[in-house]
């Protein structure tokens, strides 16, 4: 069965957010006691550039990437298509 060609889901100017991520939030003072996972709000931003394909990995996959300008951040960050979601979409 051949691999499917990736299709871009988003376009420049779309308002996106990060998919749900559980981050480990710790303090520098006492690392052992503060290793409790916290629910942190996902980052929100606008797609500045994309879609474009990255370099192939070991398996030969070339995934779609977008440059996203997160709210409150100075520079855009490149993100894979599977890591972002339209802001009005839900995860269910």
Buried (B, 14 or more C-beta within 10 A) or exposed (E): EEEEEBEEBBEEEBEBBBEEEEEEEBEEEEEEEEEEEEEEEBBBBBBBEBBEEEEEEEEEEEBBBBBBBBEEEEEBEEBEBEBBBEEEEEEE
